[in-house]
Amino acid sequence: MTELAPPSVQPMSLASRVIGIITSPKATYENVVAVPKPFGILLVVAILMAVGTAIPQMSESGREAIIQMQLKAMAARPNPNLDLAQAEAGLRRFAPYFVYVTVASTFIILPIITLFLSALYWALFNVVLGGTARFKQVFAVMTHAQVIAAIGVIVGLPFMINSPTMSMGGPFNLGALVPTLEAGSKLAKFLESISLFSLWSVFVNAVGMSVLYRRKITGILIVLLVVFLAFTYLGSMFRG
């Protein structure tokens, strides 16, 4: 059962929560659960992710990486009505606007995904665990866990600027650990979609849910990993 915050709890500052979710997630989540404030942290995450993904696209090599990724995806799903040469020409005409689309889509898609997963976890854990958590509490836990994923984007930025590769998992993906896999295979695409930072984010999210529902982390972590891996696998199958 979820305990609501005593009125004496003082909310941590936004900066303190950003730092705390990295250095001491459990203690930070005790405060976040007591005083859920998801929107400021979601804005910070969106800004970091937008900046980290947009900057590499300002270079010619970054735009070329996107074009090649799109063409590869089109070729992987043959369409008799599709002319790849025309598609490539269209992509190159649109290339100067990639950065603007990336920034706009980050601020649109990130909140939608966060709301969807928060609703999923809220329904799942309230029913399965018999919890009484408010949706805003689950939403706050989810948004704070995304700080880790955003940091992964920023840490990977120098690598992306130096050698842009449009991988769902960024430069720190698990595919780099098994270079002997056949390029383009289902397993390779799946592993390339999993970032070390995204796994860290799942763990931190599990810490938050454990604090919220006052349950041991093990079972919660397993559930969150299963959900994460399932969605990651589905997403990797749509890649070229």
N, C-alpha and C positions, 0 to 999 in steps of 0.2 A: 504494500500500500504506500502511496506517495504522500509524504508529509509536506504540507505547505509551509511557506516561510514565516517565521516569527516576525512581527513588525519591526523588531530592533535591528534586523540584518541590514547592513549598509552595502549598497552595490559597489563592486569594484569598478574602477575607471576602465574605459575602453582600452587604453594602452596596457593597463595592468592585466586585463583579460587576455589580450593578444600574447603577451609575454608568458603569463601564467599557464596558458593552455599548452605551451611548449615545455616549460620547466617543471610545472607541478599541476598536471591536469586534474587530478582528483580534488585537490584543495580548491582549485579554480572552479570546478564544476559544482562544488558545494555551494559556492556563492551564486553561480549562474542559475542553478536549479531553484535557489531560494528567491532570487530576484531576476527572472528571465528577461533579458534585453537582447533580442536577436537581430534587430534591424541595423544597428550601427556596425556590428561585426560582419553582417552580410555585405554591407556596402564596402567595408575595408577589403574583404575577400574578393569582391567583384572588381574593385579597382586594381588590386595586385594581379589578379588573373588576366584582366584586360590589358594591362601594361606589359606583363610578361609574355603574353602571346602576340601582342600587336607589334612590339618593337622589332622582332626578327623579320616581320613582313614588310618593313620599310626598306629593306635592301632588295636588290635584284635577285640575289641567291635565295632569299626567303620566299619571295613571290614565285620563283621558279620551282621551289620545293612543293608549294601548294599546287601549282599547275600539274606537276608530274604525279602527285598523289591523286588528284582528281581524274586525270587521264587513266591512271592505273586502275582506279575503281570502276571507271566506265568500261575499260577493256575486260575486266573480270566478269562483267555482267553483259554479255553480248546483246546488242539490240540492232536488228537489221535496219531499223529506220534511223540509226545514229551514224553520222559521219564524224569520225574522230578528228579528221583534219579541220572540219568546221568547228567542232567543239573546242579544239585547241585554240583556234583563232579567236573564238568568243572569250575564252578564259584569258587570253593574253590582252584583249581589249579591256577586260574588266579588272585585270590585275592591280591597277593603281588604287582600286577601291577595296581591295581585300582587307586592309587594315581597319577601315571604317566599319565594314561588315562584322569583323571579328569583335571589335569593341561593343557595337550595338547588340550583337547576339549574346555576348557574355552577360550583359546587364539584363537581358530578357530570359535567356535559357537557364542561367544559374538559379535565379529565384524559383522558376517553375520546377526544376529538378529537386531543389531543396524542399519545396512545399510538398511535392509528391512523395518523396522518401519519408519526410516527417509524418505525413498522414498515414503512410504504410506502417511505419514503426509504432506510431501512436495506437492505431487500431490493433496491430498484432500484439504488442506487449500489454495493452490494457485488457485484451481478451484472454490471451494465453497466461499472463502472469497475474491477472486479476487486479492490475494496478488502477489507480485513479488519477494518473498524471494528466495535467491539462495540455492541450495541444501546444500552447505557447511554450511550455517547458521543453517538450520534445523538439520543437522547432529551434529553440535556443541551444540545446545540446548539439543538434545537427549543424547549425551555422558555425558554432565555435570549433567543431572538429574540422571544418573546412579550412581553417587557418593553416593547418599542416599542408594540405594540398596546394594552397596558394603559395606557401613558402617554397614548396617543391618547384613551382613554376618560376619563381624569382631566382632560386639557386641555379636552376638549369638555364637561365637566360644567357649567361656568357657562352655556354656551349652552343646554344641555338644561334647566337649571333655569329659565332666563328664558323659553325658548320650546320646550317639549318636542316633539320629532318622533321617532317610532319608526322610524328608518331603520337598516338593517343596517350601513350605512357610517358612521353617526353624522353629526355636523354638518360634517365635513370630507370629504365624499364627492365623487366626480368628477361626479356629476349636477349639482352646483352650478355647474360650469364650462360647462355647456351648457343654460341655462335655456329655450332655444327648443324643446327636445325635447318631444314630446307626453307629457303626464303619464300614467303607467300603461303606456306602451309598453314592449316588451321591452328595448329599448336603454336607456331611461330607468331601468328597474328594475335593470338590470345595472350601470350606472354609479353609481347610488345605493348599490349594495351594496359599492362599492370605496372604501375610505378611503385617504387619503394616508398615514396611519400604517400601514395594513395593507401597502401597497406598500413602505414603509420596512422593515417587519418582514420581508418576503420577501427584501429585499436583505441585511439583516443575517443572516438565516438562511443565505443563499447564501455570505456571508463565512465563517460558521462551518463549513459543509460543505466549503468550499474549504480551510480550515485543516485540517479533519479528514482529508480525502482527499488533501491535498497536490496539488491540481489548480488550474488557472486558474479564476477565478470565472465567466467568461463562459458557458461551457456549463452549469455548475451553475445559474446564475441563470436561464437560459432554461428549464431543466427545471422549476425551482420556480415560475416565473411561469406556465407552462402548467398545472401542477397547480392552482395557486391560482386562476387565471382559470376553469378548468373547474369547480371546486367552487363558486366564487362564482356562475357562470352558472346552475348547477343549483339553487343555493339561491335565487337571485333569481326563478326561474320558479315557485317555490312561494309567492311573496308575492302579496298581493292588489294 
